[in-house]
């Protein structure tokens, strides 16, 4: 899916973070196995934490 780290997310623009958040949600809803669902959930959590650090609500 994505190679995300907290360091990578800090460098992203707000628009890029919103796009990544939306992509992760789509991947989570299309996940066919538990591990894919878990990976997407972890990505959503990481992106959401970065958005929260910036005081931006995910859409």
Sine and cosine of phi, psi and omega as CSV:
sin_phi,cos_phi,sin_psi,cos_psi,sin_omega,cos_omega
0.00,0.00,-1.00,0.07,0.00,-1.00
-0.77,-0.64,0.41,-0.91,0.16,-0.99
-0.97,-0.26,1.00,0.05,-0.09,-1.00
-0.96,-0.27,0.66,-0.75,0.17,-0.99
-0.69,-0.72,0.38,-0.92,0.06,-1.00
-0.84,0.55,-0.56,0.83,0.01,-1.00
-0.92,0.39,-0.62,0.78,0.05,-1.00
-0.92,0.40,-0.65,0.76,-0.06,-1.00
-0.92,0.39,-0.54,0.84,0.01,-1.00
-0.88,0.48,-0.54,0.84,-0.06,-1.00
-0.99,0.15,-0.21,0.98,-0.04,-1.00
-0.98,0.21,0.50,-0.86,0.10,-0.99
-0.97,0.22,0.22,-0.98,0.03,-1.00
-0.87,0.50,-0.67,0.74,0.00,-1.00
-0.90,0.44,-0.65,0.76,0.02,-1.00
-0.90,0.43,-0.64,0.77,0.03,-1.00
-0.90,0.44,-0.68,0.74,0.03,-1.00
-0.88,0.47,-0.65,0.76,0.02,-1.00
-0.91,0.42,-0.70,0.72,0.05,-1.00
-0.88,0.48,-0.64,0.77,0.02,-1.00
-0.88,0.48,-0.72,0.69,0.01,-1.00
-0.90,0.44,-0.66,0.75,0.02,-1.00
-0.90,0.45,-0.67,0.74,0.00,-1.00
-0.90,0.44,-0.63,0.77,0.05,-1.00
-0.89,0.46,-0.66,0.75,0.03,-1.00
-0.90,0.43,-0.68,0.73,0.02,-1.00
-0.90,0.44,-0.61,0.79,0.00,-1.00
-0.91,0.42,-0.68,0.73,-0.04,-1.00
-0.95,0.32,-0.41,0.91,0.00,-1.00
-0.99,-0.10,0.05,1.00,-0.06,-1.00
-0.89,0.45,0.75,-0.66,-0.02,-1.00
-0.99,-0.14,-0.20,0.98,0.01,-1.00
-0.67,-0.74,0.30,-0.95,-0.07,-1.00
-0.89,0.47,-0.62,0.78,-0.04,-1.00
-0.93,0.37,-0.61,0.79,0.06,-1.00
-0.91,0.41,-0.64,0.77,0.04,-1.00
-0.89,0.45,-0.68,0.73,0.00,-1.00
-0.91,0.41,-0.67,0.74,0.04,-1.00
-0.88,0.48,-0.70,0.71,0.01,-1.00
-0.91,0.42,-0.63,0.78,0.02,-1.00
-0.89,0.46,-0.65,0.76,0.02,-1.00
-0.91,0.42,-0.66,0.75,0.04,-1.00
-0.89,0.46,-0.69,0.73,0.02,-1.00
-0.87,0.49,-0.68,0.74,0.01,-1.00
-0.90,0.44,-0.70,0.71,0.00,-1.00
-0.89,0.45,-0.71,0.70,-0.01,-1.00
-0.92,0.40,-0.68,0.73,0.04,-1.00
-0.87,0.49,-0.63,0.78,0.04,-1.00
-0.90,0.44,-0.64,0.77,0.02,-1.00
-0.93,0.38,-0.66,0.75,0.05,-1.00
-0.89,0.45,-0.64,0.76,0.02,-1.00
-0.91,0.41,-0.62,0.78,0.04,-1.00
-0.87,0.49,-0.53,0.85,0.01,-1.00
-1.00,0.00,0.06,1.00,-0.05,-1.00
0.87,0.50,0.67,0.75,0.04,-1.00
-0.86,-0.51,0.77,-0.64,0.02,-1.00
-0.99,0.12,0.74,-0.67,0.07,-1.00
-0.92,0.39,0.56,-0.83,0.00,-1.00
-0.97,-0.22,0.00,0.00,0.00,0.00
